[in-house]
Amino acid sequence: MTKMNFKLGYFRSLGCALALGAVTHAAWALEPFAVKDIRLEGLQRIEPGTVFASLPVRIGDTYTDEKAAASIRALFGLGLFKDVRIDVKDNVLVIIVEERPTIAAVDFTGTKEFDKDALLKALKDIGLTDGRPFDKALVDRAEQELKRQYINRSMYTSEVVTTVTPIERNRVNLSFAVVEGDVAKISEIRIVGNKVFSESTLRGLFEQDTGGWLSWYTKSDRYSRTKLNADIETLRSYYLSRGYLEFKVESTQVAIAPNKQDVSITINVTEGDRFVVSKVKLAGNYLEKEAEFQTQIAIRPGEAYNADQVATTVKAFTDYFGNFGFAFARVEPKTEIDRATNRVEVTLVADPSRRVYVRR
C-alpha cells in the first residue's frame, strides 16, 4: 500500500477552476501585478498559517502566470484540500478552498486471519488514521491490498467492503468489513517429465498433499504458495543430491477451480542425465595448505554428484580459512561435464580475500 500522487487531482481541479472563470484570465493572459493582500475563504479546521506557509507568493510580490500555477500546485500538494480556486479582485488574491473531510475513526470487522491492531498500524503508516485527511484513492488501494493479502493466504472467496460514513463537522468514519472465506484445498498434484523416480515417491517429499485422515490437524492439503516453493526446492535438492546435475523445474501451473475452493498443481520437470564425480581439484589461493584442505573434502570421486556434499565442502573450506584469520574467504565450486561418459569434474576455486586481525 502506497501513498497516492496528487498530480491528477491538481490538473483536474485547476481545469475546473479555469472553466468556472476563477483563474480564467489569469491562466491564459495574466497581466503581472503587485499583490496588495491575500485572503482565505473556506477554511474550517486547517490553520491559515499552514496555507500561507505553503504559498510561493507574498504580499508585495509580483503575481504572474507562473506564480498562479505554482500556488495551485503548492496548495494541492498539501493533500488537505478537495478543491482550490484563486480569484483576483483589485490586486487582492482570494484563495477559496474546500477542505477534504477528516477521518474521525477507522475500524475493521470480521478479520480473524489478521491481527486488528497490526492492520490499523499498517493504515496509520500510510496516512489512513484518525485526524488525517480522507483520501478515497488511498482507501481504495488499502482495500485492494487487503484483498491481495487474503489471496496470498489462499482465501480466494474472502470479501472486503469499505464503508465511508460522513458525520458532523466535515468528518468521516471509515470501516472495512471482511467476510473471510475458507482456505483453498489441494485436489491434485501432478509431476510431469519424471522417469527415474515415480510420481508417488516425489510427491511424498512434499509438505503439501491432497489430504488424508490427519489433514484436519496437519492442514497439509491447504494450498500455500510459500509451501509450494519450498516443496519445489526439496524436489530440486532430491535430484541434485543423486547425480542429476542438470535437473530443472521447467514450469509450475497452479489452477484454481471456478468454485475458488479447489487447487490443482502441475510441476513440469526435466531430469537430465545422472553424473558421477571423476575428480575433485583445488584452484586459487589455499595459503600453501592444499594438503590440509584436502582432508575437509566431503565430495567422493566415483560416486554420484551430490550438491549437498559440495555445499558441505564449501562451508568446511570457508570455516577452515577462518582458522587462519581469513573470515571473508570465498570458495566457488565449478563443474566440468563430460557428456560422453556422464562424468563431472569438480573444481573448488578459493579466494581468501583480506585477513582479519583482532586487537587485544
BALOBA-1460 file (C-alpha; in Angstrom, 3 decimals):
// residues 360
<rec num="1" residu="m" x="0.000" y="0.000" z="0.000"/>
<rec num="2" residu="t" x="1.491" y="3.343" z="-1.059"/>
<rec num="3" residu="k" x="0.588" y="6.977" z="-0.844"/>
<rec num="4" residu="m" x="-1.165" y="8.375" z="-3.871"/>
<rec num="5" residu="n" x="0.254" y="11.036" z="-6.135"/>
<rec num="6" residu="f" x="-1.917" y="14.165" z="-6.157"/>
<rec num="7" residu="k" x="-0.915" y="15.466" z="-9.595"/>
<rec num="8" residu="l" x="-4.042" y="14.182" z="-11.321"/>
<rec num="9" residu="g" x="-6.203" y="15.912" z="-8.739"/>
<rec num="10" residu="y" x="-4.323" y="19.147" z="-9.278"/>
<rec num="11" residu="f" x="-4.829" y="19.225" z="-13.029"/>
<rec num="12" residu="r" x="-8.475" y="18.195" z="-12.751"/>
<rec num="13" residu="s" x="-9.281" y="20.866" z="-10.167"/>
<rec num="14" residu="l" x="-7.266" y="23.502" z="-11.953"/>
<rec num="15" residu="g" x="-9.231" y="22.700" z="-15.085"/>
<rec num="16" residu="c" x="-12.486" y="23.119" z="-13.158"/>
<rec num="17" residu="a" x="-11.297" y="26.438" z="-11.819"/>
<rec num="18" residu="l" x="-10.459" y="27.634" z="-15.297"/>
<rec num="19" residu="a" x="-13.838" y="26.536" z="-16.605"/>
<rec num="20" residu="l" x="-15.597" y="28.439" z="-13.827"/>
<rec num="21" residu="g" x="-13.659" y="31.565" z="-14.624"/>
<rec num="22" residu="a" x="-11.909" y="31.692" z="-11.264"/>
<rec num="23" residu="v" x="-8.490" y="31.922" z="-12.867"/>
<rec num="24" residu="t" x="-9.553" y="32.131" z="-16.477"/>
<rec num="25" residu="h" x="-7.997" y="35.419" z="-17.423"/>
<rec num="26" residu="a" x="-5.024" y="34.803" z="-15.150"/>
<rec num="27" residu="a" x="-4.200" y="31.391" z="-16.568"/>
<rec num="28" residu="w" x="-4.275" y="32.470" z="-20.187"/>
<rec num="29" residu="a" x="-3.161" y="36.095" z="-20.202"/>
<rec num="30" residu="l" x="-2.426" y="37.333" z="-16.698"/>
<rec num="31" residu="e" x="-1.122" y="40.868" z="-16.528"/>
<rec num="32" residu="p" x="1.536" y="40.854" z="-13.784"/>
<rec num="33" residu="f" x="0.688" y="42.976" z="-10.755"/>
<rec num="34" residu="a" x="1.879" y="43.615" z="-7.209"/>
<rec num="35" residu="v" x="-0.117" y="41.657" z="-4.646"/>
<rec num="36" residu="k" x="-1.909" y="44.056" z="-2.302"/>
<rec num="37" residu="d" x="-3.338" y="41.426" z="0.038"/>
<rec num="38" residu="i" x="-4.068" y="37.698" z="0.339"/>
<rec num="39" residu="r" x="-7.358" y="36.447" z="1.779"/>
<rec num="40" residu="l" x="-8.534" y="32.942" z="2.577"/>
<rec num="41" residu="e" x="-12.054" y="31.547" z="2.317"/>
<rec num="42" residu="g" x="-13.412" y="28.094" z="3.162"/>
<rec num="43" residu="l" x="-11.086" y="27.077" z="5.978"/>
<rec num="44" residu="q" x="-12.700" y="25.032" z="8.760"/>
<rec num="45" residu="r" x="-10.070" y="23.139" z="10.755"/>
<rec num="46" residu="i" x="-6.867" y="23.931" z="8.892"/>
<rec num="47" residu="e" x="-4.861" y="26.813" z="10.306"/>
<rec num="48" residu="p" x="-4.356" y="29.819" z="7.990"/>
<rec num="49" residu="g" x="-0.643" y="29.635" z="8.787"/>
<rec num="50" residu="t" x="-0.462" y="26.233" z="7.088"/>
<rec num="51" residu="v" x="-1.800" y="27.752" z="3.876"/>
<rec num="52" residu="f" x="0.325" y="30.892" z="3.974"/>
<rec num="53" residu="a" x="3.481" y="28.889" z="4.715"/>
<rec num="54" residu="s" x="2.995" y="26.804" z="1.579"/>
<rec num="55" residu="l" x="2.231" y="29.686" z="-0.786"/>
<rec num="56" residu="p" x="5.084" y="30.744" z="-3.091"/>
<rec num="57" residu="v" x="3.742" y="34.312" z="-3.170"/>
<rec num="58" residu="r" x="3.689" y="37.052" z="-0.509"/>
<rec num="59" residu="i" x="2.124" y="40.496" z="-0.186"/>
<rec num="60" residu="g" x="4.159" y="42.861" z="-2.326"/>
<rec num="61" residu="d" x="5.331" y="40.137" z="-4.714"/>
<rec num="62" residu="t" x="4.662" y="40.369" z="-8.430"/>
<rec num="63" residu="y" x="1.898" y="37.918" z="-9.329"/>
<rec num="64" residu="t" x="2.366" y="36.148" z="-12.664"/>
<rec num="65" residu="d" x="1.108" y="33.133" z="-14.606"/>
<rec num="66" residu="e" x="3.906" y="31.079" z="-13.092"/>
<rec num="67" residu="k" x="3.069" y="32.187" z="-9.546"/>
<rec num="68" residu="a" x="-0.604" y="31.325" z="-10.127"/>
<rec num="69" residu="a" x="0.210" y="27.792" z="-11.273"/>
<rec num="70" residu="a" x="2.784" y="27.323" z="-8.508"/>
<rec num="71" residu="s" x="0.280" y="28.452" z="-5.872"/>
<rec num="72" residu="i" x="-2.346" y="25.959" z="-7.043"/>
<rec num="73" residu="r" x="0.274" y="23.211" z="-7.127"/>
<rec num="74" residu="a" x="1.534" y="24.015" z="-3.642"/>
<rec num="75" residu="l" x="-1.934" y="24.001" z="-2.078"/>
<rec num="76" residu="f" x="-2.980" y="20.736" z="-3.692"/>
<rec num="77" residu="g" x="0.391" y="19.314" z="-2.741"/>
<rec num="78" residu="l" x="-0.542" y="19.656" z="0.923"/>
<rec num="79" residu="g" x="-3.112" y="16.914" z="0.414"/>
<rec num="80" residu="l" x="-5.565" y="18.817" z="2.597"/>
<rec num="81" residu="f" x="-7.929" y="20.230" z="0.002"/>
<rec num="82" residu="k" x="-10.552" y="18.734" z="-2.239"/>
<rec num="83" residu="d" x="-10.696" y="21.874" z="-4.379"/>
<rec num="84" residu="v" x="-8.715" y="25.115" z="-4.679"/>
<rec num="85" residu="r" x="-9.618" y="28.272" z="-6.609"/>
<rec num="86" residu="i" x="-7.920" y="31.639" z="-6.797"/>
<rec num="87" residu="d" x="-9.845" y="34.828" z="-7.570"/>
<rec num="88" residu="v" x="-8.184" y="38.169" z="-8.236"/>
<rec num="89" residu="k" x="-10.046" y="41.308" z="-7.143"/>
<rec num="90" residu="d" x="-8.379" y="44.706" z="-7.210"/>
<rec num="91" residu="n" x="-4.921" y="43.151" z="-6.933"/>
<rec num="92" residu="v" x="-6.059" y="41.088" z="-3.943"/>
<rec num="93" residu="l" x="-5.724" y="37.300" z="-4.095"/>
<rec num="94" residu="v" x="-8.774" y="35.493" z="-2.741"/>
<rec num="95" residu="i" x="-7.911" y="31.844" z="-2.193"/>
<rec num="96" residu="i" x="-11.069" y="29.738" z="-1.959"/>
<rec num="97" residu="v" x="-10.585" y="26.201" z="-0.666"/>
<rec num="98" residu="e" x="-12.732" y="23.184" z="0.064"/>
<rec num="99" residu="e" x="-11.170" y="21.034" z="2.744"/>
<rec num="100" residu="r" x="-11.017" y="17.290" z="2.447"/>
<rec num="101" residu="p" x="-13.069" y="15.512" z="5.112"/>
<rec num="102" residu="t" x="-11.034" y="14.408" z="8.101"/>
<rec num="103" residu="i" x="-11.014" y="10.792" z="9.235"/>
<rec num="104" residu="a" x="-12.703" y="10.516" z="12.637"/>
<rec num="105" residu="a" x="-12.231" y="6.771" z="13.170"/>
<rec num="106" residu="v" x="-11.041" y="3.627" z="11.366"/>
<rec num="107" residu="d" x="-12.341" y="0.165" z="12.195"/>
<rec num="108" residu="f" x="-12.141" y="-3.439" z="10.965"/>
<rec num="109" residu="t" x="-14.781" y="-6.106" z="11.440"/>
<rec num="110" residu="g" x="-14.620" y="-9.808" z="10.607"/>
<rec num="111" residu="t" x="-10.830" y="-10.057" z="10.425"/>
<rec num="112" residu="k" x="-9.745" y="-13.266" z="12.139"/>
<rec num="113" residu="e" x="-6.806" y="-14.131" z="9.902"/>
<rec num="114" residu="f" x="-5.002" y="-10.854" z="10.622"/>
<rec num="115" residu="d" x="-4.414" y="-9.004" z="13.865"/>
<rec num="116" residu="k" x="-6.664" y="-5.944" z="14.004"/>
<rec num="117" residu="d" x="-4.051" y="-3.773" z="15.714"/>
<rec num="118" residu="a" x="-1.498" y="-4.701" z="13.042"/>
<rec num="119" residu="l" x="-3.956" y="-3.695" z="10.311"/>
<rec num="120" residu="l" x="-4.688" y="-0.357" z="11.988"/>
<rec num="121" residu="k" x="-0.961" y="0.321" z="12.326"/>
<rec num="122" residu="a" x="-0.409" y="-0.505" z="8.641"/>
<rec num="123" residu="l" x="-3.097" y="2.015" z="7.680"/>
<rec num="124" residu="k" x="-1.678" y="4.603" z="10.056"/>
<rec num="125" residu="d" x="1.734" y="4.241" z="8.434"/>
<rec num="126" residu="i" x="0.282" y="5.277" z="5.064"/>
<rec num="127" residu="g" x="-1.848" y="8.117" z="6.417"/>
<rec num="128" residu="l" x="-5.227" y="6.430" z="6.957"/>
<rec num="129" residu="t" x="-5.875" y="7.165" z="10.619"/>
<rec num="130" residu="d" x="-7.981" y="9.454" z="12.766"/>
<rec num="131" residu="g" x="-7.202" y="13.119" z="12.312"/>
<rec num="132" residu="r" x="-5.770" y="12.712" z="8.806"/>
<rec num="133" residu="p" x="-7.448" y="13.965" z="5.597"/>
<rec num="134" residu="f" x="-9.674" y="11.424" z="3.870"/>
<rec num="135" residu="d" x="-8.215" y="10.235" z="0.563"/>
<rec num="136" residu="k" x="-10.516" y="7.965" z="-1.440"/>
<rec num="137" residu="a" x="-7.784" y="6.742" z="-3.759"/>
<rec num="138" residu="l" x="-5.695" y="5.726" z="-0.764"/>
<rec num="139" residu="v" x="-8.689" y="3.935" z="0.774"/>
<rec num="140" residu="d" x="-9.270" y="2.055" z="-2.494"/>
<rec num="141" residu="r" x="-5.647" y="0.969" z="-2.547"/>
<rec num="142" residu="a" x="-5.863" y="-0.181" z="1.066"/>
<rec num="143" residu="e" x="-8.941" y="-2.262" z="0.234"/>
<rec num="144" residu="q" x="-7.212" y="-3.857" z="-2.756"/>
<rec num="145" residu="e" x="-4.111" y="-4.588" z="-0.690"/>
<rec num="146" residu="l" x="-6.204" y="-6.292" z="1.998"/>
<rec num="147" residu="k" x="-7.893" y="-8.419" z="-0.669"/>
<rec num="148" residu="r" x="-4.465" y="-9.297" z="-2.065"/>
<rec num="149" residu="q" x="-3.311" y="-10.420" z="1.377"/>
<rec num="150" residu="y" x="-6.257" y="-12.815" z="1.590"/>
<rec num="151" residu="i" x="-5.411" y="-14.143" z="-1.871"/>
<rec num="152" residu="n" x="-1.834" y="-14.694" z="-0.687"/>
<rec num="153" residu="r" x="-3.314" y="-16.807" z="2.113"/>
<rec num="154" residu="s" x="-5.301" y="-18.785" z="-0.489"/>
<rec num="155" residu="m" x="-8.604" y="-17.487" z="0.905"/>
<rec num="156" residu="y" x="-9.939" y="-16.696" z="-2.545"/>
<rec num="157" residu="t" x="-13.612" y="-16.285" z="-1.600"/>
<rec num="158" residu="s" x="-12.928" y="-13.594" z="1.008"/>
<rec num="159" residu="e" x="-14.762" y="-10.307" z="0.549"/>
<rec num="160" residu="v" x="-13.822" y="-6.821" z="1.712"/>
<rec num="161" residu="v" x="-16.370" y="-3.995" z="1.762"/>
<rec num="162" residu="t" x="-15.300" y="-0.458" z="2.635"/>
<rec num="163" residu="t" x="-17.855" y="1.961" z="4.053"/>
<rec num="164" residu="v" x="-17.301" y="5.703" z="4.378"/>
<rec num="165" residu="t" x="-19.840" y="7.366" z="6.678"/>
<rec num="166" residu="p" x="-19.987" y="11.188" z="6.750"/>
<rec num="167" residu="i" x="-20.538" y="12.698" z="10.193"/>
<rec num="168" residu="e" x="-20.689" y="16.215" z="11.600"/>
<rec num="169" residu="r" x="-18.009" y="18.886" z="11.069"/>
<rec num="170" residu="n" x="-16.830" y="17.530" z="7.712"/>
<rec num="171" residu="r" x="-15.558" y="14.251" z="9.154"/>
<rec num="172" residu="v" x="-15.962" y="10.614" z="8.104"/>
<rec num="173" residu="n" x="-15.854" y="7.215" z="9.770"/>
<rec num="174" residu="l" x="-14.005" y="4.564" z="7.797"/>
<rec num="175" residu="s" x="-14.922" y="0.883" z="8.155"/>
<rec num="176" residu="f" x="-13.519" y="-2.235" z="6.489"/>
<rec num="177" residu="a" x="-15.963" y="-5.146" z="6.788"/>
<rec num="178" residu="v" x="-14.456" y="-8.530" z="5.942"/>
<rec num="179" residu="v" x="-16.150" y="-11.838" z="5.238"/>
<rec num="180" residu="e" x="-13.355" y="-14.387" z="5.341"/>
<rec num="181" residu="g" x="-13.572" y="-17.383" z="3.019"/>
<rec num="182" residu="d" x="-12.129" y="-20.840" z="3.568"/>
<rec num="183" residu="v" x="-8.563" y="-21.637" z="2.569"/>
<rec num="184" residu="a" x="-8.483" y="-23.355" z="-0.834"/>
<rec num="185" residu="k" x="-7.518" y="-27.025" z="-0.681"/>
<rec num="186" residu="i" x="-5.304" y="-29.057" z="-3.000"/>
<rec num="187" residu="s" x="-7.312" y="-31.512" z="-5.067"/>
<rec num="188" residu="e" x="-4.451" y="-32.743" z="-7.283"/>
<rec num="189" residu="i" x="-0.648" y="-32.643" z="-7.551"/>
<rec num="190" residu="r" x="0.913" y="-33.847" z="-10.797"/>
<rec num="191" residu="i" x="4.592" y="-34.136" z="-11.678"/>
<rec num="192" residu="v" x="5.240" y="-34.392" z="-15.417"/>
<rec num="193" residu="g" x="8.530" y="-35.420" z="-17.054"/>
<rec num="194" residu="n" x="9.891" y="-37.707" z="-14.343"/>
<rec num="195" residu="k" x="11.253" y="-41.078" z="-15.478"/>
<rec num="196" residu="v" x="13.801" y="-42.190" z="-12.896"/>
<rec num="197" residu="f" x="11.684" y="-41.699" z="-9.781"/>
<rec num="198" residu="s" x="7.980" y="-42.448" z="-9.518"/>
<rec num="199" residu="e" x="5.461" y="-39.671" z="-9.130"/>
<rec num="200" residu="s" x="4.315" y="-41.071" z="-5.780"/>
<rec num="201" residu="t" x="7.907" y="-41.067" z="-4.497"/>
<rec num="202" residu="l" x="8.399" y="-37.452" z="-5.496"/>
<rec num="203" residu="r" x="5.038" y="-36.337" z="-4.129"/>
<rec num="204" residu="g" x="5.991" y="-37.997" z="-0.861"/>
<rec num="205" residu="l" x="8.769" y="-35.415" z="-0.479"/>
<rec num="206" residu="f" x="6.285" y="-32.562" z="-0.333"/>
<rec num="207" residu="e" x="4.921" y="-30.892" z="2.760"/>
<rec num="208" residu="q" x="1.700" y="-30.216" z="0.858"/>
<rec num="209" residu="d" x="-0.556" y="-33.032" z="-0.333"/>
<rec num="210" residu="t" x="-4.121" y="-33.770" z="-1.360"/>
<rec num="211" residu="g" x="-5.160" y="-34.645" z="2.149"/>
<rec num="212" residu="g" x="-5.643" y="-37.652" z="4.346"/>
<rec num="213" residu="w" x="-7.228" y="-38.677" z="7.598"/>
<rec num="214" residu="l" x="-4.914" y="-36.337" z="9.576"/>
<rec num="215" residu="s" x="-5.343" y="-33.309" z="7.308"/>
<rec num="216" residu="w" x="-7.762" y="-31.714" z="9.760"/>
<rec num="217" residu="y" x="-4.757" y="-31.483" z="12.103"/>
<rec num="218" residu="t" x="-1.751" y="-31.072" z="9.787"/>
<rec num="219" residu="k" x="-3.599" y="-28.833" z="7.288"/>
<rec num="220" residu="s" x="-1.259" y="-30.277" z="4.655"/>
<rec num="221" residu="d" x="-3.973" y="-30.004" z="1.991"/>
<rec num="222" residu="r" x="-4.263" y="-26.222" z="2.375"/>
<rec num="223" residu="y" x="-2.669" y="-24.539" z="-0.602"/>
<rec num="224" residu="s" x="0.176" y="-22.133" z="0.127"/>
<rec num="225" residu="r" x="2.443" y="-20.591" z="-2.495"/>
<rec num="226" residu="t" x="5.224" y="-20.310" z="0.071"/>
<rec num="227" residu="k" x="4.984" y="-24.013" z="0.912"/>
<rec num="228" residu="l" x="4.807" y="-24.910" z="-2.773"/>
<rec num="229" residu="n" x="8.049" y="-23.020" z="-3.409"/>
<rec num="230" residu="a" x="9.648" y="-24.893" z="-0.507"/>
<rec num="231" residu="d" x="8.402" y="-28.220" z="-1.909"/>
<rec num="232" residu="i" x="9.882" y="-27.393" z="-5.309"/>
<rec num="233" residu="e" x="13.238" y="-26.656" z="-3.656"/>
<rec num="234" residu="t" x="13.001" y="-30.008" z="-1.856"/>
<rec num="235" residu="l" x="12.357" y="-31.703" z="-5.200"/>
<rec num="236" residu="r" x="15.333" y="-29.943" z="-6.772"/>
<rec num="237" residu="s" x="17.612" y="-30.898" z="-3.869"/>
<rec num="238" residu="y" x="16.464" y="-34.511" z="-4.119"/>
<rec num="239" residu="y" x="17.644" y="-34.772" z="-7.726"/>
<rec num="240" residu="l" x="20.826" y="-32.721" z="-7.263"/>
<rec num="241" residu="s" x="21.920" y="-34.934" z="-4.383"/>
<rec num="242" residu="r" x="21.557" y="-38.044" z="-6.558"/>
<rec num="243" residu="g" x="23.704" y="-37.084" z="-9.517"/>
<rec num="244" residu="y" x="21.174" y="-35.197" z="-11.638"/>
<rec num="245" residu="l" x="23.301" y="-32.108" z="-12.006"/>
<rec num="246" residu="e" x="21.205" y="-30.624" z="-14.822"/>
<rec num="247" residu="f" x="17.791" y="-31.236" z="-13.268"/>
<rec num="248" residu="k" x="15.341" y="-28.402" z="-13.936"/>
<rec num="249" residu="v" x="11.833" y="-27.459" z="-12.920"/>
<rec num="250" residu="e" x="10.637" y="-26.122" z="-16.251"/>
<rec num="251" residu="s" x="7.326" y="-24.675" z="-15.065"/>
<rec num="252" residu="t" x="4.689" y="-24.821" z="-12.365"/>
<rec num="253" residu="q" x="0.990" y="-24.342" z="-13.063"/>
<rec num="254" residu="v" x="-1.499" y="-23.651" z="-10.297"/>
<rec num="255" residu="a" x="-5.108" y="-23.893" z="-11.471"/>
<rec num="256" residu="i" x="-7.895" y="-22.609" z="-9.246"/>
<rec num="257" residu="a" x="-11.315" y="-24.173" z="-9.821"/>
<rec num="258" residu="p" x="-14.327" y="-21.933" z="-10.570"/>
<rec num="259" residu="n" x="-15.566" y="-22.507" z="-7.018"/>
<rec num="260" residu="k" x="-12.272" y="-20.991" z="-5.771"/>
<rec num="261" residu="q" x="-12.029" y="-23.834" z="-3.265"/>
<rec num="262" residu="d" x="-10.049" y="-26.471" z="-5.188"/>
<rec num="263" residu="v" x="-6.480" y="-26.100" z="-6.436"/>
<rec num="264" residu="s" x="-4.695" y="-28.309" z="-8.969"/>
<rec num="265" residu="i" x="-0.886" y="-28.191" z="-9.170"/>
<rec num="266" residu="t" x="1.199" y="-29.374" z="-12.134"/>
<rec num="267" residu="i" x="5.007" y="-29.383" z="-11.961"/>
<rec num="268" residu="n" x="6.889" y="-29.958" z="-15.227"/>
<rec num="269" residu="v" x="10.454" y="-31.240" z="-14.847"/>
<rec num="270" residu="t" x="13.425" y="-32.267" z="-16.953"/>
<rec num="271" residu="e" x="15.561" y="-34.804" z="-15.102"/>
<rec num="272" residu="g" x="18.633" y="-34.831" z="-17.325"/>
<rec num="273" residu="d" x="21.381" y="-37.446" z="-17.091"/>
<rec num="274" residu="r" x="22.992" y="-38.793" z="-13.942"/>
<rec num="275" residu="f" x="26.625" y="-37.757" z="-13.481"/>
<rec num="276" residu="v" x="29.381" y="-39.387" z="-11.451"/>
<rec num="277" residu="v" x="32.252" y="-37.373" z="-9.956"/>
<rec num="278" residu="s" x="35.513" y="-38.166" z="-11.765"/>
<rec num="279" residu="k" x="37.869" y="-35.860" z="-9.886"/>
<rec num="280" residu="v" x="37.948" y="-33.053" z="-7.290"/>
<rec num="281" residu="k" x="40.562" y="-30.334" z="-7.829"/>
<rec num="282" residu="l" x="41.651" y="-27.272" z="-5.880"/>
<rec num="283" residu="a" x="42.374" y="-23.971" z="-7.624"/>
<rec num="284" residu="g" x="43.140" y="-20.482" z="-6.425"/>
<rec num="285" residu="n" x="44.933" y="-19.483" z="-3.225"/>
<rec num="286" residu="y" x="44.933" y="-22.095" z="-0.474"/>
<rec num="287" residu="l" x="47.719" y="-20.444" z="1.550"/>
<rec num="288" residu="e" x="50.052" y="-23.294" z="0.511"/>
<rec num="289" residu="k" x="47.984" y="-25.619" z="2.708"/>
<rec num="290" residu="e" x="46.334" y="-27.700" z="-0.013"/>
<rec num="291" residu="a" x="47.014" y="-30.949" z="1.821"/>
<rec num="292" residu="e" x="45.164" y="-29.698" z="4.891"/>
<rec num="293" residu="f" x="42.188" y="-28.544" z="2.854"/>
<rec num="294" residu="q" x="42.066" y="-31.902" z="1.073"/>
<rec num="295" residu="t" x="41.112" y="-33.507" z="4.376"/>
<rec num="296" residu="q" x="37.994" y="-31.307" z="4.519"/>
<rec num="297" residu="i" x="36.563" y="-32.534" z="1.204"/>
<rec num="298" residu="a" x="33.245" y="-34.379" z="1.525"/>
<rec num="299" residu="i" x="32.861" y="-34.975" z="-2.230"/>
<rec num="300" residu="r" x="33.664" y="-38.561" z="-3.219"/>
<rec num="301" residu="p" x="35.076" y="-39.380" z="-6.682"/>
<rec num="302" residu="g" x="33.390" y="-42.425" z="-8.148"/>
<rec num="303" residu="e" x="30.070" y="-41.566" z="-6.507"/>
<rec num="304" residu="a" x="27.099" y="-39.701" z="-7.949"/>
<rec num="305" residu="y" x="27.418" y="-35.924" z="-7.910"/>
<rec num="306" residu="n" x="25.855" y="-34.663" z="-4.699"/>
<rec num="307" residu="a" x="25.075" y="-30.962" z="-4.281"/>
<rec num="308" residu="d" x="24.788" y="-31.441" z="-0.511"/>
<rec num="309" residu="q" x="28.347" y="-32.763" z="-0.367"/>
<rec num="310" residu="v" x="29.536" y="-29.792" z="-2.424"/>
<rec num="311" residu="a" x="27.800" y="-27.342" z="-0.058"/>
<rec num="312" residu="t" x="29.259" y="-29.146" z="2.967"/>
<rec num="313" residu="t" x="32.739" y="-28.923" z="1.467"/>
<rec num="314" residu="v" x="32.421" y="-25.220" z="0.654"/>
<rec num="315" residu="k" x="31.357" y="-24.483" z="4.239"/>
<rec num="316" residu="a" x="34.179" y="-26.599" z="5.649"/>
<rec num="317" residu="f" x="36.684" y="-24.712" z="3.485"/>
<rec num="318" residu="t" x="35.439" y="-21.248" z="4.468"/>
<rec num="319" residu="d" x="35.454" y="-22.267" z="8.137"/>
<rec num="320" residu="y" x="38.990" y="-23.608" z="7.767"/>
<rec num="321" residu="f" x="40.147" y="-20.345" z="6.190"/>
<rec num="322" residu="g" x="38.729" y="-18.641" z="9.272"/>
<rec num="323" residu="n" x="41.201" y="-20.546" z="11.434"/>
<rec num="324" residu="f" x="43.959" y="-18.572" z="9.709"/>
<rec num="325" residu="g" x="42.255" y="-15.187" z="10.071"/>
<rec num="326" residu="f" x="40.530" y="-15.103" z="6.686"/>
<rec num="327" residu="a" x="36.926" y="-14.560" z="7.795"/>
<rec num="328" residu="f" x="35.727" y="-13.409" z="4.373"/>
<rec num="329" residu="a" x="37.152" y="-16.187" z="2.233"/>
<rec num="330" residu="r" x="35.165" y="-17.218" z="-0.845"/>
<rec num="331" residu="v" x="35.095" y="-20.712" z="-2.302"/>
<rec num="332" residu="e" x="33.341" y="-21.221" z="-5.625"/>
<rec num="333" residu="p" x="32.589" y="-24.727" z="-6.924"/>
<rec num="334" residu="k" x="32.849" y="-25.122" z="-10.696"/>
<rec num="335" residu="t" x="31.827" y="-28.184" z="-12.680"/>
<rec num="336" residu="e" x="33.126" y="-29.503" z="-15.986"/>
<rec num="337" residu="i" x="30.839" y="-32.111" z="-17.543"/>
<rec num="338" residu="d" x="31.938" y="-34.905" z="-19.871"/>
<rec num="339" residu="r" x="28.700" y="-35.908" z="-21.579"/>
<rec num="340" residu="a" x="30.283" y="-38.814" z="-23.414"/>
<rec num="341" residu="t" x="30.999" y="-40.604" z="-20.137"/>
<rec num="342" residu="n" x="28.423" y="-38.885" z="-17.885"/>
<rec num="343" residu="r" x="31.193" y="-37.834" z="-15.556"/>
<rec num="344" residu="v" x="31.821" y="-34.472" z="-13.914"/>
<rec num="345" residu="e" x="34.985" y="-32.861" z="-12.628"/>
<rec num="346" residu="v" x="34.562" y="-30.522" z="-9.649"/>
<rec num="347" residu="t" x="36.989" y="-27.646" z="-9.125"/>
<rec num="348" residu="l" x="36.926" y="-25.641" z="-5.884"/>
<rec num="349" residu="v" x="38.281" y="-22.143" z="-6.557"/>
<rec num="350" residu="a" x="39.383" y="-20.299" z="-3.415"/>
<rec num="351" residu="d" x="39.933" y="-16.611" z="-2.741"/>
<rec num="352" residu="p" x="40.877" y="-15.968" z="0.902"/>
<rec num="353" residu="s" x="40.310" y="-12.212" z="0.481"/>
<rec num="354" residu="r" x="41.786" y="-9.962" z="3.185"/>
<rec num="355" residu="r" x="42.974" y="-11.137" z="6.542"/>
<rec num="356" residu="v" x="41.145" y="-10.008" z="9.681"/>
<rec num="357" residu="y" x="43.077" y="-9.059" z="12.808"/>
<rec num="358" residu="v" x="41.595" y="-8.844" z="16.297"/>
<rec num="359" residu="r" x="43.022" y="-6.188" z="18.610"/>
<rec num="360" residu="r" x="43.696" y="-7.265" z="22.140"/>
